Amino acid sequence: MKQITNTEFGGERPLFATHNLYLENVTIHAGESALKECSNIEAVRCRFEGKYPFWHVDGFVVKDCLFTEGARAALWYSRGLEMSDTLVEAPKMFREMDGIRLKNVQLPNALETLWMCRDVELDNVQVEKADYLFFHSSNIRIRNYRQQGNYSFQYCKNVEIRNAVIDSKDAFWNTEDVTVYDSELTGEYLGWHSRRLRLVNCKISGTQPLCYAHDLVMENCTMAPDADLAFEYSSLHATIDSPVHSVKNPRTGSIAARSYGQIILDENVKAPADCQITTF
């Protein structure tokens, strides 16, 4: 590999269409598309300040780097990324990408990040200000994860999450085949219109959770006192190892909980209207 060390670049496309390139202690100043149409790139202890540095890149490693706020929309239309020990201060990262591996990465300004990406793995990742995170993405594996940001994981498919703390209004809307293990999910209107959402050993907080859900499964979960008016028009099988503030018009299936503050079954319940609600 060609090596470039202790160097600075700026302007338009300074390393356009380069291949088999190792960068160390390199700074990319203001400009655009520094590494566009490249392949087999490794960047170590580099600083990215300009816009769109990695577009249409095939195979790249990013280690111990910094993407400043000016490096917005830095990684789009690329594949085969391994990023570790990196701070990403810029929004709108990762779009239309295949094969993303993030480990020990912090994204404190993750607005509109990870859109329409496929085959994504996150380990020990923390995101903040992450509204509309993971929009229309698929084949996602996450563990040891913390997130603050609303409207996350909308329209995602085939997701597995372990050991996470997720603070997100309207999370998991219109998802398919999502499983969450050993996690805390905080935020109102969780999982509406989801299909085959499975929650295992999770704590649920926030008003009106899990309504309009299809084939919802909850195993050994708990629900906080503010998780009221749950399961409206949902089909589900749930075991809840805590009291439930209130249940409203579940459509079908079964719910077993420690106790219920209120069970609302009124004239608006939808057929087959045969959900079995029990205590244990």
Secondary structure, DSSP 8 states (H G I E B T S, - for coil): -EEEES-EEEEE-TTTT-EEEEEES-EEEEEE-TTTT-EEEEEES-EE-SB--EES-EEEEEES-EE-TTSTT-EES-EEEEEEEEEE--SS--BS-EEEEEEEEEETT-TT-SBS-EEEEEEEEEE-S-TT-STT-EEEEEEEEEEE-SSTTTT-EEEEEEEEEEE-TTTTTT-EEEEEES-EEESSSTTTT-EEEEEES-EEESSS-S-S-BSEEEEEEEE-TT--SBTTT-EEEEEEEEEEEEEE---EEEEEEEEEEEEE--TT--TT---EEEE-
